C-alpha cells in the first residue's frame, strides 16, 4: 500500500469516526400525523337560511402534519434544538397555514436537560394552547367541540410568526412563560362599527409599524391536579392608514383564561373561565364578515387558523366545563359544554346572541399510534349570530409516525 493510499484511508476513517461521534451526541427525528375522516354539517340562520354539506375532511381530531425536530448537547446540561413542522390537507395534499412550508412550527432555541424551560425564536404557538391543550377534553380538536371555540387564544392551530418565547421552571411542576411577537402575521380585520376592513398580515421589518402581540402564561402540575392561567394582548399597527379612529383611540385586544383539570381516576374533570375585550384574537366557525346572514367557514370543520378582529365594542366572557371518562385502557368518552356570552355592544352581526356548544366524542386506540374516533357537536348562536344553529358529526382514522 502506497503512502498516499494510507493517508486517504486514514482521512476516511477519521471522517467516519467524527460523524459517528456527532451522531451519538446530536439527533434529528422525522415525525408526522395523518388524520382523515368523513364529516356532515348543517347550519341554519335568520330568514330561514339553511346550509349543509357532507364529505371527506382532514384533521378533525388533530391537524394532519409532518415535521422534524433536532437537538445537540452544548455542555453543562444545555442543548440547542429546533423544530420544523408543516400542516396539510390529507384529502388533496394541499398545504395549510396559508401555504407555508413550515407553518405549524418553525423555531430554533435552547433548553436544559433537567428543566421544562426553554428559549425559542420563530413561528410557534402562544401559551394558551400550550397550557390548556391537556385541560381541554377534546385536546384542541373536533372543530366547534374544542375549548378554543369559546376561548380564541387557546386554538392549537393558531401560530404566531416572529415570536420570541421564554419559559422557566422555578420549582418542580411550576412553569412561567412570556413571549413577544414583532408581527404575528395573522389575517387581521378592523371593524369600525359599520363594516369590516381587511388589514392583511404583512410584516414590515424595517420599522416598528406592525400588529404586535404579547403572550403570558403560568401552569402548575402535581399528581392528579393541573392548573393554568394565560394572558394575550394584541396591539394594532398605529401607522396603518386603514386603521379607523374608533380603534386607534381604544384599548388593545385582551384575553385572559384561568382553568384546570383534576383526575379522579374513574373520571377527569376540566373547567375554565375567561374574558375577551376589544375584539377577538381568533375568530372561527362562522363568517363574521357577513352581517345577519351566517355562512359556513371551513375552520368550523377544525382545519386551519382563524383571524384577529379589532372591535372596541366586542367584549365577551367564556366558560368551559368538561369530562373525560376512560372506559378501559384503549378507549374513552369525552364531553364538554362551552359558552361565549357577549356583554358588549358590537354590531358585527345583527341580533347578537350568546354562543353555546354541546359536544361529545369517543376514541378507540388500535395501538399507541393509531386510533379511530367519532364526535358530534351542536351549537346555538355560533359566531354570536342570534337564531343561528350549527350541528356536525364526524368520524375518522388518525395515525402517528
C-alpha positions in Angstrom: 0.0 0.0 0.0 1.4 3.4 -1.0 1.8 6.3 1.3 -0.9 8.2 -0.5 -3.4 5.4 -0.1 -2.6 5.2 3.6 -3.3 8.9 4.0 -6.7 8.6 2.2 -7.7 5.6 4.3 -6.7 7.5 7.5 -8.8 10.5 6.4 -11.8 8.3 5.6 -11.5 6.6 8.9 -11.3 10.0 10.7 -14.4 11.3 8.9 -16.4 8.2 9.8 -15.3 8.3 13.4 -16.1 12.0 13.6 -19.6 11.6 12.0 -20.3 8.7 14.4 -19.3 10.7 17.4 -21.5 13.6 16.2 -24.4 11.2 15.6 -24.1 9.9 19.2 -24.5 13.4 20.5 -26.9 15.2 18.1 -30.2 13.8 17.0 -32.8 14.6 14.3 -36.2 12.9 14.2 -38.7 12.9 11.3 -42.3 12.5 12.5 -45.8 13.1 11.4 -49.5 12.6 11.8 -52.2 11.8 9.3 -55.9 12.3 10.2 -58.7 11.8 7.7 -62.5 11.2 8.0 -66.0 12.0 6.9 -68.0 15.0 8.2 -71.6 16.1 8.0 -72.6 19.6 9.0 -75.7 21.8 8.9 -76.1 25.5 9.6 -79.3 27.3 10.0 -79.8 31.0 10.5 -82.1 34.0 10.4 -84.5 34.4 7.5 -84.9 30.6 7.1 -81.3 30.4 6.0 -80.2 26.7 5.7 -76.9 25.3 4.5 -75.4 21.8 4.8 -72.5 19.7 3.5 -71.2 16.1 3.6 -67.8 15.0 2.5 -64.3 14.0 3.4 -62.5 16.1 6.0 -58.9 16.3 7.1 -57.5 16.9 10.6 -60.7 16.7 12.5 -59.2 15.3 15.7 -55.7 16.6 15.1 -54.4 18.7 12.1 -52.5 16.4 9.7 -48.8 17.4 9.7 -45.2 16.3 9.2 -42.0 17.7 10.5 -38.6 17.2 12.0 -37.1 18.1 15.3 -33.4 18.0 16.4 -31.2 18.5 19.4 -27.5 18.9 20.1 -25.8 18.9 23.5 -23.8 22.1 24.2 -22.4 21.0 27.5 -23.3 21.6 31.2 -26.8 20.2 30.5 -27.7 22.8 27.8 -29.0 21.9 24.4 -29.5 23.6 21.1 -32.8 22.5 19.5 -35.2 23.2 16.6 -38.5 22.2 15.2 -39.8 22.5 11.6 -43.4 21.4 11.0 -45.9 21.9 8.2 -49.6 21.1 8.1 -51.6 19.7 5.1 -55.0 18.6 3.9 -54.9 14.8 3.7 -57.9 14.8 1.2 -55.9 16.6 -1.5 -52.4 17.1 -0.3 -52.6 20.9 -0.2 -50.5 22.8 2.3 -52.4 24.6 5.1 -51.3 27.7 7.1 -51.6 29.9 4.0 -49.3 27.7 2.0 -46.3 27.9 4.4 -43.9 25.0 4.1 -43.4 25.0 7.9 -46.4 27.0 9.0 -47.2 25.0 12.1 -43.8 25.2 13.8 -40.6 26.9 12.7 -38.2 27.8 15.6 -34.7 27.4 16.9 -33.9 27.6 20.6 -32.1 26.5 23.8 -33.2 24.1 26.6 -31.8 22.4 29.7 -31.9 18.7 30.5 -33.3 19.0 34.0 -35.9 21.7 33.3 -39.1 22.2 31.3 -38.0 25.7 30.5 -36.7 26.9 27.1 -35.9 29.9 24.9 -37.2 29.9 21.3 -37.3 32.2 18.3 -39.6 31.7 15.3 -43.1 30.7 14.4 -44.9 28.9 17.2 -48.0 28.9 19.4 -48.7 31.2 22.3 -49.0 29.9 25.9 -52.8 29.4 25.9 -52.8 26.4 23.6 -49.6 25.1 25.2 -51.0 25.1 28.7 -54.7 24.4 28.0 -54.4 21.6 25.4 -54.1 18.9 28.2 -57.0 20.5 30.1 -59.4 20.6 27.1 -61.3 17.2 26.9 -61.1 17.5 23.1 -57.4 18.4 23.2 -57.8 21.2 20.7 -59.6 19.2 18.0 -63.0 18.5 16.6 -63.9 22.0 15.3 -66.6 23.7 17.3 -66.3 21.0 20.1 -63.0 22.2 21.3 -62.3 24.7 24.0 -61.0 27.2 21.6 -64.5 27.7 20.1 -65.2 30.0 23.1 -61.6 30.8 24.0 -59.9 32.1 20.8 -56.3 32.3 22.1 -56.4 28.6 23.1 -56.7 27.5 19.5 -53.9 24.9 18.9 -54.0 25.7 15.1 -53.1 29.3 15.7 -49.4 30.0 15.3 -47.7 33.4 15.6 -44.8 34.4 13.4 -41.8 36.5 14.6 -42.3 35.3 18.2 -39.7 35.2 21.0 -40.7 32.9 23.9 -39.0 32.3 27.2 -40.2 29.8 29.8 -38.7 29.0 33.1 -39.4 26.3 35.8 -38.5 27.9 39.2 -39.9 24.9 41.0 -40.9 21.3 40.2 -44.2 21.4 38.3 -44.4 25.2 38.1 -43.8 26.8 34.7 -43.8 30.5 33.9 -43.6 31.9 30.4 -43.6 35.2 28.4 -43.4 35.9 24.7 -43.5 38.8 22.3 -44.3 38.8 18.6 -43.0 41.6 16.4 -45.7 40.7 13.9 -47.9 37.6 14.3 -48.8 37.7 10.6 -52.4 36.5 11.1 -55.2 37.8 8.8 -56.3 40.9 10.6 -59.6 42.9 10.4 -60.8 46.2 11.8 -64.5 46.7 12.5 -65.4 50.4 12.6 -69.0 49.9 13.7 -70.4 49.5 10.3 -68.1 47.4 8.1 -65.1 45.1 8.3 -61.8 46.4 6.9 -59.2 43.8 5.9 -55.7 44.8 7.2 -53.7 41.9 5.8 -50.9 40.1 7.6 -47.7 41.6 6.1 -44.6 42.2 8.2 -42.6 45.4 7.7 -39.3 44.5 9.4 -37.7 47.9 8.6 -40.0 49.7 11.1 -42.0 49.1 14.3 -45.2 49.7 12.4 -46.8 46.2 12.7 -49.5 44.5 14.6 -47.8 43.1 17.7 -48.7 40.5 20.3 -47.8 39.7 24.0 -48.4 36.2 25.4 -48.0 35.3 29.0 -48.7 32.0 30.9 -48.2 30.1 34.1 -49.1 26.4 34.8 -48.7 24.1 37.8 -49.0 20.3 37.8 -48.8 17.9 40.8 -50.2 14.5 40.9 -53.8 14.5 39.6 -54.0 18.3 39.6 -53.3 20.6 36.7 -53.8 24.4 36.8 -53.1 27.1 34.2 -53.6 30.8 33.6 -52.8 32.8 30.4 -53.0 36.3 29.1 -52.7 37.5 25.5 -52.8 41.0 24.1 -52.7 42.3 20.6 -51.8 45.9 19.6 -52.8 47.3 16.2 -50.4 48.9 13.7 -50.8 52.6 14.7 -49.3 53.7 11.3 -51.8 51.7 9.2 -53.8 54.3 7.1 -56.7 51.8 7.1 -56.9 51.9 11.0 -60.3 53.5 12.0 -60.3 56.2 14.6 -62.5 54.2 16.9 -59.8 51.5 17.1 -56.8 53.9 17.2 -58.4 55.6 20.2 -59.4 52.5 22.1 -57.6 49.8 24.1 -56.0 46.7 22.6 -57.5 43.3 22.3 -57.0 41.4 25.6 -57.9 37.9 26.6 -57.3 36.0 29.8 -58.1 32.4 30.7 -57.9 30.6 34.1 -58.7 26.8 34.4 -57.6 23.4 35.4 -58.2 19.7 35.4 -58.4 17.1 38.2 -58.0 13.3 37.6 -60.2 11.2 39.9 -59.1 8.0 38.2 -62.6 7.0 37.1 -63.2 10.4 35.6 -61.3 13.6 34.7 -63.0 17.0 35.4 -62.0 20.1 33.4 -63.1 23.7 33.8 -62.1 27.1 32.5 -63.3 30.7 32.6 -62.0 33.7 30.6 -62.7 37.1 29.1 -62.2 39.0 25.9 -62.1 42.7 25.4 -61.6 44.9 22.4 -62.2 42.2 19.8 -61.1 38.6 19.3 -57.6 37.1 18.9 -59.1 34.2 16.9 -62.4 34.1 15.1 -63.6 30.7 13.8 -66.6 28.6 12.9 -69.0 31.1 11.2 -68.1 34.0 8.9 -68.1 37.3 10.9 -67.9 39.5 7.8 -71.5 38.8 6.8 -74.0 40.9 8.8 -77.1 39.0 9.8 -76.6 36.0 7.3 -74.3 33.3 8.6 -72.1 31.3 6.2 -70.1 28.1 7.0 -66.4 28.7 7.4 -64.0 25.9 6.6 -62.5 26.4 10.0 -65.6 25.1 11.6 -64.6 21.7 10.4 -61.4 22.0 12.5 -58.9 22.8 9.8 -56.8 26.0 9.9 -56.4 29.0 12.0 -58.8 31.9 12.3 -58.2 35.7 12.3 -57.6 38.7 14.5 -60.5 41.2 14.6 -60.3 44.6 16.3 -63.6 45.8 17.6 -63.8 48.1 20.7 -67.4 47.0 21.3 -66.7 43.3 21.1 -66.5 42.0 24.7 -67.5 38.5 25.9 -67.0 36.1 28.8 -66.0 32.5 28.1 -66.8 29.3 30.0 -65.9 25.6 29.7 -66.9 22.5 31.7 -65.8 19.1 30.5 -65.4 15.5 31.5 -63.2 12.6 30.2 -64.3 9.1 31.1 -61.8 6.2 30.4 -63.8 3.1 29.5 -60.7 0.8 29.6 -57.0 1.0 28.6 -57.8 1.6 24.9 -61.0 3.6 24.8 -62.6 6.7 26.3 -65.5 9.1 26.1 -65.1 12.9 26.4 -67.7 15.6 26.5 -67.8 19.4 27.2 -70.0 22.5 27.2 -68.5 25.8 26.1 -70.1 29.2 26.2 -69.1 32.7 24.9 -71.5 35.2 26.4 -71.5 38.6 24.7 -71.5 41.6 27.1 -70.5 44.3 24.6 -72.4 46.4 22.0 -70.8 45.1 18.9 -72.7 45.5 15.6 -70.6 42.9 13.7 -73.8 40.9 13.4 -77.5 41.7 13.6 -79.2 40.3 16.7 -76.0 39.3 18.6 -76.6 36.3 20.9 -74.6 34.2 23.4 -72.8 31.2 21.8 -73.2 27.7 23.4 -71.7 24.4 22.2 -72.6 20.9 23.5 -70.2 18.2 22.4 -69.4 14.5 22.9 -66.7 12.2 21.4 -65.4 8.7 21.6 -61.9 7.4 20.8 -60.6 3.8 20.4 -56.9 3.0 20.2 -55.9 0.1 18.0 -52.2 0.8 19.0 -50.3 3.5 20.7 -50.1 5.3 17.3 -53.4 4.5 15.6 -57.0 5.2 16.7 -60.5 5.8 15.3 -62.8 8.4 16.6 -66.4 9.7 16.3 -67.7 13.0 17.6 -70.8 15.2 17.4 -71.5 18.8 18.4 -74.5 21.2 18.5 -74.0 24.9 18.8 -76.6 27.7 19.2 -75.8 31.3 18.1 -72.4 30.3 16.6 -70.3 33.3 15.9 -72.7 35.3 18.1 -75.3 35.3 15.4 -78.7 35.1 17.1 -81.1 32.5 15.8 -78.3 30.5 14.1 -77.5 26.9 14.9 -74.7 24.6 13.8 -74.6 20.8 14.0 -72.0 18.3 12.9 -70.9 14.7 13.2 -67.5 13.3 12.2 -65.8 10.0 12.2 -62.3 9.2 11.1 -58.9 7.5 11.5 -55.7 9.0 12.9 -52.2 7.6 12.6 -49.0 9.0 14.1 -45.5 8.0 12.9 
